[in-house]
Amino acid sequence: MKMKRFSLVLVVLTVFALLLTGCTKNEDKKEGSAEFNYRTAEEVKANIENNDDIILLDIQPKDAWNEHHIQGAIPTHAYPVETEEDKAKFDGVMSDLESSEAPIIIVCPGGKKGAERTYKYLLEKGIKEDRLFILENGQNGWPYDELLEK
């Protein structure tokens, strides 16, 4: 009888542990930690200095863009990319994005939610995922003042 009870407890604990593990993985994906490609500031700086074929797609609001942005970035002012109106701000650059094979590096203020929404939106529009990257830590984490335009 004790063996059956022990086995039942073991099975219940195993199932519970598996459910918790499954939930944790789903929460991580929901947060986007593993489903996005990133580039560090150092990598982007090297791309710029090497004249690599890249597209810096800046989604900062207009006032933040006017304050500072990376040289060569394309402004969209689409942040926070939550509404259809925000997404429509990409219409002017979509043909350029679609006609190129260059990596697209999304620059947003902090490198998180707005960039992640842009990444997902561009995927929906047919941009290949292997071309999409988020600038890690966003514009606010960009340490290279010599590559900023103000």
Buried (B, 14 or more C-beta within 10 A) or exposed (E): EEEEEEEEEEEEEEEEEEEEEEEEEEEEEEEBEEEBBBBEBEBBBEBBEEEEEBBBBBBBBEEBBEEBBBEEBBBBBBBBBEEEEBBEBBEEBEEEBEEBEBBBBBBBBBBBBBBBBBBBBBEEEEBEEEBBBBBBBBBEEBEBEEBBEE
